[in-house]
Amino acid sequence: MGNSLKYWIPAICVAVLISTFSTHYFSGAETARFFIPLLRWLFPAASLHTLNLMHTGIRKLAHITEFGVFSTAVFHGVRGERHGWRPSWALITLLIAVSYAGLDEWHQSFVPMREARFRDVLIDSTGALLAQFLVWGYAKLRKNPVQSQDLEG
């Protein structure tokens, strides 16, 4: 059991990070205190409405990215010592990632300055799915590496 646990450590670390991002310290109001002035500096002609839309876009891209990374880390745990890619591993990975996205939103329903949104579960799930396409593509590229014998002969 201890040997296979090492494959899950990255997923556990990313899950902890996601849970940290679900605290009130990373609410929209808190991140706006940093991003709106930065965006105003980068885009001085932009209206406040446009800056708020950009801030929301950054936050949603963060959802996609964090769950993409989580999905990749979970795939690593599911695969363990085995190599390659299997649809069943990707499906298990997606079930775990989507479940965690739902759990994360449920957690946010108890956090001051946060709220649970089904839309965010869909965004998180999109990030997890996109990452699995990348994992699949990477596995396909690695499946047919140039054999060292071909280089010698």
Buried (B, 14 or more C-beta within 10 A) or exposed (E): EEEEEEBBEBBEEBBEEBBEBBBEEBBBEBBBEEBBEEBBEEEEEBEEEEBBEBBEEEBBEBBBEBBBBBBBBBBBBBBBEEEEBEEEBBEBBBEBBBEBBBBBBEBBEEBEEBEBEEEBBEBBBBBBBBBBEEBBEEBEEEEEEEEEEEEEE
